[in-house]
Structures are given as structure tokens and as C-alpha cells.
């Protein structure tokens, strides 16, 4: 799941509209801007930890040849070793801080304005509908930033499979040694994309601006309701996990609630995630899909309704530990910073 910072519940576990009171035993800093800055550090850690599983997920969603998760992992490791699981990592790591700050800033501002409009004060306790609407707005805003990054990431993650289809046979190589004095260099064509920036430049040159936002319709549908699900489920779970007699959950409850909320959010996001990956990968060679609806119909017709849930297990398994890493790193850095400032 996309990585997310925990929003601090007020009384009853509902999420605050503006600033958040410090945790009584967690050593959390209440300033919203500092909270967003250090959450970005946690997001970087979360991306690095969950990226190998994301690569496997994308390849399973876009390549019908894989029969399962372990088949994809073995095939990737055998052909590309460990580096194959980290293709295209640099761009998400460099942009995750900006995306996190913008998306969570949008969430807090939207929730604050809703509370001010409905209840007369930005510090009022928001309803679940307020949380859902603000979470949806946060997800929609981040699409404009993440779509080019997602295109480059998916193209780089699936680039090896495209090359394997054009690999010459071994008999050809042995039959014409004079034509190919260095067999390894001739057996595998040079990759089309040399890196994230080269991939973005190539897509923009060959497909125009629309190429950088390919699959954005599916991404909009994925991010909108998944972020709404995340924030709403976090509020409900944190309220449920808050000990009796306490107005705020402890750190363990925040970690558990955040991880479970991430799993729930990815569970509802996976169908559109499959379509998004297929549309974005469909730019290397002849295009198969004419748009979102055609991709859905063609995929279901060829592979059955189960195709919409390819990668569901990986998404859910990845969401919980990634969010745990985000929250643990977030708290550790905040405590370290607080110790240095005192």
C-alpha cells in the first residue's frame, strides 16, 4: 500500500482537523509541518522495504506467463539476481517525500476547511463522512504527481520481459560466431530505457504528454477510494484499540491500526491497480488496450474475473510491514530529534 503517516485521533479516536496533541507516552511532536517532514523519511524507508514485492506484483499483473508469486520470484532472481527486484527504485524514493507532503497536506487542509464550514471550528471533531471525503480528496490530488512516476516505474519493472521475447536463440549464436564476437552483448538487446529520467524523456518524446499520464483514469479510481478507505478504517480501528479510560491510542495501537488500514485500503484498490499497471506497461511495442474500459473487458474475457485480483496477496502482505516501517522510523526519528533539542 502506499505508505501513510498516522493521523492522531482526538477523543474517541476521531482524527484531528488541524494540529494534534502530543502522545502521552510516545514522544510525538505535535506540529503538523514537522510531522509531515518526518513522515516523509518514514515513507522513503517504507518504499525501500516494500519495493521488491511491488516489482513482483507488477510483473504478475502484466505478464500472464507467471503461474504464481514464487514462480515470478524464482524467474526474476535466476535471470536478474537481486538487482532485478529494484528496477526503477530511484525515482519513487526521490519523489515519495514530495508526494507524501502534498497528499497529507491536502488531507489536513481539506479536513480543516470541512470542520470549519460544518461546525464553525477547525478543531471540532470530524465525522466519518468528513474523514472519508478528505481522504478521497487527498488521493485524487496525488495522482497528478505520481502518474509520471508510476509510468516510469512500471516500464522499468517490466522491461526485462519485453527483451526476453526478442532474445535470439542459442543455435543462431553458435552458427554465426563471426557476426557476434562477444556473445553476451549480442544475445540480449540493449534496454530501451537506461534509467528513470531516460524513460520519462523517451515516453514524452514518443508518446507526448499523454504518455506520461497513461493509466491515470485507473489511478484516479484506485487512489480516491483507497485513501478514503485508509483514513476511515484507521479512525475506526484506532478508536477500537484505544484502552478504556484513555482518550488516545498508544504507539502499538497506532502501528497495528495503520498496518491493518493499509491492508484494507489495498484490498479495495487491487482491481484498479491491475488495470493501471496493464495500461502503463502497454507502450512498449504494439498497444493492446484502447482505454480503461477496453482493458477491463479484454482482461476479463481472456483471463477471467480473477485477473482483477492478481497481486492481491502481495499487496496485502506488503501493506502491513511497509506501514509498520513507516511508523517505526517516524517515531524513532522524532524521539531522536526531541532528544537532541532538549
N, C-alpha and C positions, 0 to 999 in steps of 0.2 A: 504494500500500500504505500501510497505516497506517505512520506514522513510528516508528522504533525506534532506541534507542541501542545501540551495540556493547557486548557484554559481553566483558570482557577474558579471553582464553584463558590458562590456565596451560600447563604443559609439554605439548607435543603438540597444542595448540590447543583443549583442552577448557576449558569455561567454569568460572570460579571459583565457589565456593559462597558466599563472604562478601565480604571485601574483596579488592581486586585490586591487584597490584603495579603500580607506575608503569611506563609505557612507557619504554624506554631512550632513545629518540631523539624521542619525540613530545611530551614535556612534559605528560603526562597526570597528573591528580591522582588519588590512589588512594582517597580517602574516598568511600564509597558514597553518602552523602547529598548531598555536593557534586556528585558525578557525576550523580545523578538530577535535581538542580536545574538544572544547566546543560544537561542533555539536553532538559529542558522548553523551554528557549529555542530549541534546535535544532528541536524539534517544531513550535513556532509558525512558524518560518521555513519549514519543510517544508510545513505546511498552506497557508500563503500562496502558495507557489510552485506547488503541485500542485492548488489548488482549481479553477482554470478547467477543467482536464482532468476533474476529478471532476464538475463540472456537466455537461459534455458527456456523460460516461459515464452519469450518472443519466438524462439525457433520452433517450439512445439505448435504455437498458434499459426505460424506461417508456412511450415513445412509438413505436409501430410506423410512424409516418409518415416517420421518418428512414431514408433508404436507406444512410447511412454516416456516418463521422466528419466529413468535410468538409461534407457536406450540413447536418449539425447545427450546425457552427461557422458556416457562412455564414448560415444562417437565424437563429441566435441573434444574431449581430453585426448583421445587417440590421434586425432588429426591436428589439433592446435595446442595441445597441452594447456597449462593453467592460463596462459595469456588469452586463449580463446574465450574465456568466460568474462573477460574485462574489456572486450572491444567496445570502443565508444564511451568509456567511462569518464574521460577528462571533461567533456562538455557538461554532463549533468552535475558533476562535482563543482564546476566553476559557476554554474548558474543557479544551483539549488538555494544559495543564500538569498539571492535577489528574489527568486520566486517565492520562497518562504516568507520573506518580509512583506512583499506585496500582498500575498494571499491572506496572511493573518492580519496585516494592517487593514485590509478591506473588510475582513470579518469583524474586527473590533469597532471600526468606524460605522459600519452598517448596523451592527447591534446597538451601538450608542445612539445613533440617529433614530432608530426604531423605538427604543425605550423613551427617548426624549419626546418623540411625536405622540406615542400612545399613552405614556404615563406621566409626562411632564418633567422627568428627570433621567439623566443618563445613567445614574446609579441605581435605578429601580430594578427589581428582579424581573428578568425577561421570562416570557412564557416559552413553552416548547416550540410553538409556531414561530416565534421570533428567532429562536436559535436555528431552526431549520431554514428559514428564509435567508438569514445572514450566512449560514454555511453554504447554501446554494450559490449565493452571490460571490462568495469567496472562490468557489470552484470555477465559476464561469469566467471570472477575471483572469485567473492564472492560465487559461487556455491560450490567450494572446501571447504570453511569454513562453509557454512550454511547447507549443506546436512545432516550431522550427527545430527545437532541441530534440523532440521526440522523433521527428523525421530523420535527422542525422543519426540518432542512436539506433533506430530500427534498421536503417540501411546498413550501418556498420556491423550490427549484430548478425544480419542475415547475408552479408556479403560473401562469406566463405562458401555457403551452399550454392550461390549463383555461380561461383567459379568452378565448383566441383562438376557441374553439369557440362562444362566446356573443356574438361581436362582430357588431353589426348591419351590414347591407350598406350600400354607399355610396349605392345608389339610394334607400334608405329615408331616409338622412340628407339627400339633396338634395331629396327630395319633401316633407319636413316641416321647413323651416328655422325656422319659428316655435317648434316644440316644442323644438328644440335650438339655442339662440342661440350656444352655444360648442361647435362640432362635436367638437373633440378630447376634451373632457371626457365627451361623451355616447357617442362611438363605442366607447370601451373602458371597461367597468365598473370600479369601484374594486376593487382587490385585496382578497381575503378576509383575507389576513394582512398586517399592516403591518410586521412585523418578527419576529425570533426569539422574543422574550418574548411578544408578542401571539399568535403562532402556538401556543406552548405553552399559554397560558391558554385560547385558543379550543378547542384539541383536548381539554384537560382538561374544559372546560365541556360540550362537545358529545358527547364520546365516553368521558369518565371516565378513570380511571387506566389502564385497559386500552388506551386510545387512545395514550397516551404510550409504551407498550411494545408497540405493534403491530409485528409482524415480528420480535419478539425471539427467537422459536424459530429462524428462519433466521439471525439474527445470532449466536446461540449456536453453531450449526453452523459458521458462517463463521469466527468468531473462534477457536474451540477448536483446530481442526486447522490453521488458517493460522498461528497463533502457534507451535504445536508445530513446524510446518514451517520457520518462520523461524529459530527458535533452533537447531534441529538442523542445518539447512543452513548457518547461519553458523558453527557449530562445525566442521563438516566442511570448509567452504571456507577458513576461516582457518587451519586446520591444514595444508591442502594448499598454501596460499600462503605459509606461513612459510618463509623461506630456510633452507637447510641450515646447521646449526651455531647457529641461533637458537632460543630457546625461546618467543619471542613474535613475532607478525607486526608489520611496520612499519605506519605510518599508511596508506600506499597500499593495502596488502593489506587493512586493516580496511575502507576505503572500498569497495573492489571486492567484498569478501566481503559486506558489508552490503547493497550495491546488488543483487547477484545473489540474495541470500537474500530480499530484498523481492520481486523478480520471481517467484521460485519460490513464495513464500507467496501472492501474489495469483493466480498461475496455478491453484492448487488452491481458492482462495476464491471465484473468479468465479461459478460456478453458484449458490451460495447468496447471493451478493451481488445477483444479478439478482432472485431471488425476494424477498429482503429489500426491495429498492427498490420492487418492484411492490406488495408488501403495505403498505408505509408510505405510498406515494402513493395507495393505494386508500381514501381517506377524503374526497375532495372530490367530492360528488355521490353517485350510486348506487354501492354497493360491488359489485365484480365477483367477489371471491375470498372464500371462506368460511374459508380457513385455509391453512397451509403446503402440505399435500398437494394440495388443490384448485388452488392457484395453480400448482404444478408441472405437474399433469396438464393443466389448461386451457391453460397457456402452450405446452407441448409439442404439444398437439393442434392449436392454432391456428397456430403458427409453426414447428413442427418442433423437433427436438433442438438445433439451432444456437442457439435462443433462450437456452439456458442459458449460452452463451459470449459473449453480447452484452457489449461493453465489455472483452473480454479484452485486446485490443491496447492500449487506453488504460490499463488497469490496469497492465499490464507496463511500458509506456513511462513511466508516471507514477511507478512504484515506484522505479526506479533513480535518477533525478535527485532525487526527494524525499529519499531516504535519503542521497544524496550531500550535499545541502544541510544536512541534519540533522548529519551527521558533521563537515562542514567548519566550520559555525557552532559546533558543540560544541568542537572543538579550538581554534578561534580565540579564543573567549571564555575558555577555560581558560588559554591562553597569556597572554592579556591580564591576567587576574586574577592569575596567578602572577607576572607582571612587576610589577604594582602592589604586591603583597605583599612582594616582595623588595627 
